Amino acid sequence: MYSLYYSPGAASLVVHWLLIELDVPHELRLVDTQAGQQKSAEYLALNPNGVVPTLVVDGQPLYEAAALVLHLADRHPQAQLAPTLDDPQRGAYLQWMLNVANTLQSPLRLWWYPQDIDGERADMVRDGARRRIEATWDRLDAHLAANGPYLLGERLSAADFYLTMLMRWTRSMPRPAHEWPHLAALAQRMKARPSFRTLYEREGLTEWA
Ligand SMILES: N[C@@H](CCC(=O)N[C@@H](CS)C(=O)NCC(=O)O)C(=O)O
């Protein structure tokens, strides 16, 4: 049994999306991040970083969205969202998961939370984050143009779900990810999945539908 501590649209989104896609029993625990519930003593006991998501797996609280995605995809191999250890595509899969989590998610967090570095110079922090994000979109779009439509070519993997969540976070940026044509095509494919509709309904999301 899984329990997901989440906030609509946050880094928990990809974990929630996978739980739906994998069709595994789970319950949702809403964390009101506006009210600061992620910093409450009760929540910090589950996740000392004070952020969402946390996924409780058979009683064990785990955090870091990328780790949760890797773990879920491995635990439910029937969905074939993670190449297995002996699969030649395993290395590329891990590469993309870590690449988007490090190279995109970190500066995206700074775009949304410039105060992590310096709230008084938020514009400067955002400009730096934006440059790094856009350079990464250039690279990823070129990769998809040459090797798409998914990160692993013809094969859908959990990394595409992760990338789609990160693309969504750029929707209010000066150059959202969907301005890059091959990223836009990937987003369209991912949004067409029935699990995406269910996710949006459950989280009450409307933007970037
Ligand atoms: N590296 C963490 C980052 C999670 C994260 O930044 N979550 C944000 C929402 S997207 C959050 O909880 N923000 C509230 C806060 O920082 O107080 C992960 O991937 O799980």
Ligand as a Chemical Component Dictionary entry (heavy atoms), coordinates in Angstrom:
data_LIG
# 
_chem_comp.id                   LIG 
_chem_comp.type                 NON-POLYMER 
_chem_comp.pdbx_formal_charge   0 
_chem_comp.three_letter_code    LIG 
# 
loop_
_chem_comp_atom.comp_id 
_chem_comp_atom.atom_id 
_chem_comp_atom.alt_atom_id 
_chem_comp_atom.type_symbol 
_chem_comp_atom.charge 
_chem_comp_atom.model_Cartn_x 
_chem_comp_atom.model_Cartn_y 
_chem_comp_atom.model_Cartn_z 
_chem_comp_atom.pdbx_ordinal 
LIG N1  N1  N 0 14.258 17.515 -4.367 1  
LIG C1  C1  C 0 12.912 17.477 -3.864 2  
LIG C2  C2  C 0 12.297 18.862 -4.071 3  
LIG C3  C3  C 0 10.852 18.913 -3.677 4  
LIG C4  C4  C 0 10.315 20.342 -3.696 5  
LIG O1  O1  O 0 11.037 21.313 -3.985 6  
LIG N2  N2  N 0 9.004  20.457 -3.395 7  
LIG C5  C5  C 0 8.385  21.756 -3.352 8  
LIG C6  C6  C 0 7.137  21.794 -4.212 9  
LIG S1  S1  S 0 7.498  21.535 -5.903 10 
LIG C7  C7  C 0 7.947  22.075 -1.935 11 
LIG O2  O2  O 0 7.583  21.198 -1.172 12 
LIG N3  N3  N 0 7.941  23.350 -1.598 13 
LIG C8  C8  C 0 7.568  23.839 -0.311 14 
LIG C9  C9  C 0 8.743  24.355 0.457  15 
LIG O3  O3  O 0 9.871  24.374 -0.070 16 
LIG O4  O4  O 0 8.507  24.780 1.595  17 
LIG C10 C10 C 0 12.121 16.396 -4.598 18 
LIG O5  O5  O 0 12.339 16.210 -5.806 19 
LIG O6  O6  O 0 11.307 15.701 -3.976 20 
# 
loop_
_chem_comp_bond.comp_id 
_chem_comp_bond.atom_id_1 
_chem_comp_bond.atom_id_2 
_chem_comp_bond.value_order 
_chem_comp_bond.pdbx_ordinal 
LIG N1  C1  SING 1  
LIG C1  C2  SING 2  
LIG C1  C10 SING 3  
LIG C2  C3  SING 4  
LIG C3  C4  SING 5  
LIG C4  O1  DOUB 6  
LIG C4  N2  SING 7  
LIG N2  C5  SING 8  
LIG C5  C6  SING 9  
LIG C5  C7  SING 10 
LIG C6  S1  SING 11 
LIG C7  O2  DOUB 12 
LIG C7  N3  SING 13 
LIG N3  C8  SING 14 
LIG C8  C9  SING 15 
LIG C9  O3  DOUB 16 
LIG C9  O4  SING 17 
LIG C10 O5  DOUB 18 
LIG C10 O6  SING 19 
# 
